[in-house]
Protein backbone atom coordinates (compact mmCIF):
# COMPACT_ATOMS: atom_id res chain seq x y z
CA UNK A 1 0.00 0.00 0.00
CA UNK A 2 2.91 2.35 0.70
CA UNK A 3 3.97 1.96 -2.93
CA UNK A 4 0.47 2.89 -4.12
CA UNK A 5 0.21 5.94 -1.87
CA UNK A 6 3.61 7.19 -2.97
CA UNK A 7 2.68 6.70 -6.62
CA UNK A 8 -0.62 8.61 -6.54
CA UNK A 9 0.53 11.47 -4.31
CA UNK A 10 1.45 13.72 -7.22
CA UNK A 11 0.02 16.95 -5.83
CA UNK A 12 -1.19 18.60 -2.63
CA UNK A 13 -4.85 17.80 -3.32
CA UNK A 14 -4.35 14.04 -3.29
CA UNK A 15 -1.71 14.19 -0.55
CA UNK A 16 -4.17 15.96 1.75
CA UNK A 17 -6.91 13.42 0.94
CA UNK A 18 -4.57 10.50 1.58
CA UNK A 19 -3.45 11.95 4.89
CA UNK A 20 -7.03 12.62 6.02
CA UNK A 21 -8.39 9.21 5.04
CA UNK A 22 -5.51 6.92 5.87
CA UNK A 23 -6.39 3.27 5.70
CA UNK A 24 -8.98 3.56 2.93
CA UNK A 25 -8.84 0.59 0.59
CA UNK A 26 -10.48 -0.68 -2.60
CA UNK A 27 -12.56 -3.82 -2.12
CA UNK A 28 -11.87 -6.89 -4.22
CA UNK A 29 -15.45 -7.97 -4.94
CA UNK A 30 -16.78 -11.10 -6.62
CA UNK A 31 -16.59 -10.23 -10.35
CA UNK A 32 -20.04 -11.52 -11.33
CA UNK A 33 -21.82 -9.82 -8.45
CA UNK A 34 -19.86 -6.66 -9.20
CA UNK A 35 -20.82 -6.81 -12.88
CA UNK A 36 -24.54 -7.24 -12.23
CA UNK A 37 -24.50 -4.58 -9.53
CA UNK A 38 -23.05 -1.96 -11.86
CA UNK A 39 -25.33 -2.93 -14.75
CA UNK A 40 -28.24 -2.36 -12.35
CA UNK A 41 -26.72 0.95 -11.20
CA UNK A 42 -26.90 2.64 -14.62
CA UNK A 43 -29.14 5.72 -14.50
CA UNK A 44 -30.31 4.86 -11.00
CA UNK A 45 -29.81 5.87 -7.36
CA UNK A 46 -28.48 4.06 -4.31
CA UNK A 47 -31.83 3.15 -2.67
CA UNK A 48 -33.16 1.80 -5.98
CA UNK A 49 -29.96 -0.15 -6.67
CA UNK A 50 -30.08 -1.68 -3.19
CA UNK A 51 -33.75 -2.59 -3.64
CA UNK A 52 -33.12 -4.33 -6.99
CA UNK A 53 -30.09 -6.28 -5.82
CA UNK A 54 -31.88 -7.47 -2.69
CA UNK A 55 -34.77 -8.68 -4.84
CA UNK A 56 -32.43 -10.51 -7.22
CA UNK A 57 -30.59 -12.14 -4.33
CA UNK A 58 -33.75 -13.28 -2.53
CA UNK A 59 -35.44 -14.53 -5.70
CA UNK A 60 -32.50 -16.40 -7.23
CA UNK A 61 -29.88 -16.80 -4.49
CA UNK A 62 -29.33 -19.65 -2.07
CA UNK A 63 -30.72 -19.16 1.44
CA UNK A 64 -28.26 -19.82 4.26
CA UNK A 65 -28.51 -19.66 8.03
CA UNK A 66 -25.71 -18.25 10.15
CA UNK A 67 -25.96 -17.95 13.91
CA UNK A 68 -29.71 -18.17 13.67
CA UNK A 69 -29.97 -15.43 11.06
CA UNK A 70 -31.21 -15.86 7.51
CA UNK A 71 -29.16 -14.65 4.56
CA UNK A 72 -29.20 -15.06 0.79
CA UNK A 73 -26.09 -15.59 -1.31
CA UNK A 74 -25.81 -13.74 -4.59
CA UNK A 75 -26.95 -16.08 -7.40
CA UNK A 76 -24.49 -17.83 -9.69
CA UNK A 77 -24.42 -16.79 -13.36
CA UNK A 78 -25.86 -20.18 -14.37
CA UNK A 79 -28.96 -19.46 -12.29
CA UNK A 80 -29.61 -16.01 -13.75
CA UNK A 81 -28.82 -17.25 -17.27
CA UNK A 82 -31.85 -19.57 -17.05
CA UNK A 83 -34.20 -16.93 -15.64
CA UNK A 84 -37.04 -15.49 -17.70
CA UNK A 85 -37.26 -11.82 -18.58
CA UNK A 86 -40.46 -11.58 -16.55
CA UNK A 87 -38.78 -12.98 -13.42
CA UNK A 88 -35.83 -10.61 -13.75
CA UNK A 89 -38.10 -7.64 -14.46
CA UNK A 90 -40.13 -8.44 -11.34
CA UNK A 91 -37.03 -7.52 -9.31
CA UNK A 92 -37.54 -3.89 -10.34
CA UNK A 93 -34.62 -3.59 -12.75
CA UNK A 94 -36.63 -2.09 -15.61
CA UNK A 95 -35.00 -2.05 -19.04
CA UNK A 96 -31.89 -3.73 -17.62
CA UNK A 97 -33.64 -7.13 -17.47
CA UNK A 98 -32.28 -8.34 -20.80
CA UNK A 99 -28.81 -6.96 -20.02
CA UNK A 100 -28.69 -9.04 -16.83
CA UNK A 101 -29.71 -12.25 -18.57
CA UNK A 102 -27.32 -11.72 -21.49
CA UNK A 103 -24.46 -10.93 -19.11
CA UNK A 104 -25.20 -14.05 -17.06
CA UNK A 105 -25.25 -16.19 -20.21
CA UNK A 106 -21.92 -14.80 -21.42
CA UNK A 107 -20.30 -15.48 -18.04
CA UNK A 108 -21.89 -18.93 -17.62
CA UNK A 109 -20.72 -20.01 -21.08
CA UNK A 110 -17.21 -18.63 -20.48
CA UNK A 111 -17.60 -16.34 -23.49
CA UNK A 112 -16.39 -13.78 -21.00
CA UNK A 113 -13.97 -15.37 -18.54
CA UNK A 114 -13.08 -13.31 -15.48
CA UNK A 115 -9.86 -15.22 -14.82
CA UNK A 116 -8.68 -14.47 -18.35
CA UNK A 117 -9.66 -10.83 -17.97
CA UNK A 118 -7.45 -10.57 -14.88
CA UNK A 119 -4.48 -11.73 -16.96
CA UNK A 120 -5.09 -9.24 -19.78
CA UNK A 121 -3.80 -5.69 -19.83
CA UNK A 122 -6.23 -2.89 -19.04
CA UNK A 123 -7.13 -2.02 -22.64
CA UNK A 124 -7.68 -5.57 -23.84
CA UNK A 125 -9.74 -6.46 -20.77
CA UNK A 126 -11.88 -3.37 -21.21
CA UNK A 127 -12.52 -4.13 -24.87
CA UNK A 128 -13.67 -7.63 -23.90
CA UNK A 129 -15.92 -6.61 -21.02
CA UNK A 130 -17.56 -3.88 -23.10
CA UNK A 131 -18.91 -6.64 -25.35
CA UNK A 132 -21.45 -7.38 -22.61
CA UNK A 133 -24.77 -5.61 -23.27
CA UNK A 134 -25.35 -2.79 -20.82
CA UNK A 135 -21.64 -2.29 -20.17
CA UNK A 136 -20.07 0.97 -21.27
CA UNK A 137 -16.91 2.80 -20.27
CA UNK A 138 -17.89 3.63 -16.70
CA UNK A 139 -19.39 0.25 -15.82
CA UNK A 140 -16.38 -1.52 -17.34
CA UNK A 141 -13.97 0.61 -15.32
CA UNK A 142 -15.96 -0.02 -12.12
CA UNK A 143 -15.92 -3.79 -12.64
CA UNK A 144 -12.22 -3.80 -13.49
CA UNK A 145 -11.27 -1.58 -10.55
CA UNK A 146 -13.37 -3.26 -7.87
CA UNK A 147 -13.11 -6.91 -8.91
CA UNK A 148 -10.41 -7.54 -11.53
CA UNK A 149 -7.37 -5.84 -9.96
CA UNK A 150 -7.04 -3.22 -12.72
CA UNK A 151 -5.96 -0.36 -10.47
CA UNK A 152 -5.40 1.97 -13.42
CA UNK A 153 -9.17 1.93 -14.01
CA UNK A 154 -10.78 5.29 -13.26
CA UNK A 155 -14.59 5.26 -13.46
CA UNK A 156 -15.57 8.67 -14.78
CA UNK A 157 -19.05 9.81 -13.83
CA UNK A 158 -20.47 13.30 -13.36
CA UNK A 159 -19.17 13.49 -9.77
CA UNK A 160 -15.58 12.69 -10.69
CA UNK A 161 -15.76 15.03 -13.66
CA UNK A 162 -16.93 17.79 -11.30
CA UNK A 163 -13.95 17.15 -9.03
CA UNK A 164 -11.49 17.10 -11.90
CA UNK A 165 -13.03 20.28 -13.32
CA UNK A 166 -12.75 21.98 -9.93
CA UNK A 167 -9.15 21.09 -9.13
CA UNK A 168 -7.52 20.04 -12.40
CA UNK A 169 -9.30 21.87 -15.20
CA UNK A 170 -6.09 23.48 -16.43
CA UNK A 171 -4.40 20.08 -16.63
CA UNK A 172 -7.21 17.97 -18.09
CA UNK A 173 -9.11 20.71 -19.97
CA UNK A 174 -12.61 19.51 -19.14
CA UNK A 175 -15.10 21.72 -20.95
CA UNK A 176 -18.31 19.68 -20.72
CA UNK A 177 -20.34 18.11 -17.91
CA UNK A 178 -20.78 14.92 -19.92
CA UNK A 179 -18.21 13.29 -22.18
CA UNK A 180 -18.29 11.20 -25.32
CA UNK A 181 -16.61 7.76 -25.45
CA UNK A 182 -13.66 9.27 -27.29
CA UNK A 183 -13.33 12.08 -24.72
CA UNK A 184 -13.58 9.46 -21.97
CA UNK A 185 -10.62 7.54 -23.37
CA UNK A 186 -8.58 10.72 -23.84
CA UNK A 187 -9.31 11.95 -20.32
CA UNK A 188 -8.51 8.56 -18.83
CA UNK A 189 -5.13 8.55 -20.56
CA UNK A 190 -4.33 12.02 -19.20
CA UNK A 191 -5.31 10.88 -15.70
CA UNK A 192 -2.98 7.88 -15.98
CA UNK A 193 -0.16 10.12 -17.17
CA UNK A 194 -0.64 12.36 -14.12
CA UNK A 195 -1.47 9.90 -11.31
CA UNK A 196 0.29 6.78 -12.60
CA UNK A 197 -0.64 3.08 -12.75
CA UNK A 198 -2.68 3.20 -9.51
CA UNK A 199 -4.88 6.09 -10.64
CA UNK A 200 -8.00 4.24 -9.49
CA UNK A 201 -6.91 4.87 -5.92
CA UNK A 202 -6.49 8.58 -6.58
CA UNK A 203 -10.07 8.68 -7.82
CA UNK A 204 -11.30 7.02 -4.63
CA UNK A 205 -9.43 9.42 -2.34
CA UNK A 206 -10.58 12.47 -4.32
CA UNK A 207 -14.20 11.32 -4.28
CA UNK A 208 -14.16 10.57 -0.55
CA UNK A 209 -12.51 13.89 0.29
CA UNK A 210 -14.88 16.03 -1.77
CA UNK A 211 -17.91 14.11 -0.55
CA UNK A 212 -16.97 14.72 3.08
CA UNK A 213 -16.18 18.41 2.45
CA UNK A 214 -19.72 18.88 1.18
CA UNK A 215 -21.20 16.75 3.96
CA UNK A 216 -22.35 14.24 1.32
CA UNK A 217 -25.10 16.59 0.11
CA UNK A 218 -23.58 17.06 -3.34
CA UNK A 219 -23.93 13.33 -4.06
CA UNK A 220 -27.65 13.59 -3.49
CA UNK A 221 -28.26 16.79 -5.43
CA UNK A 222 -27.25 17.01 -9.11
GIRASUL-V897219 format. One line per field, one symbol per residue. phi: phi as a letter, one per 30 degrees, with the letter a starting at -180 (. if undefined). A space follows every 50 residues. Layout:
phi->???
This chain:
phi->.eddddddddadddedddddcejdbcdcddedddededdddehbbeedde eddddddddcdddbcbhiccbbddddeddddcddeddddddjdiddeddd dddddddddidccddddddddeddddddddddeicceddedddddcbcic dddbdccdddddddddcbdddchdcbdcbdeddedddeddddddcjdcee ddddddddddddechiddddce
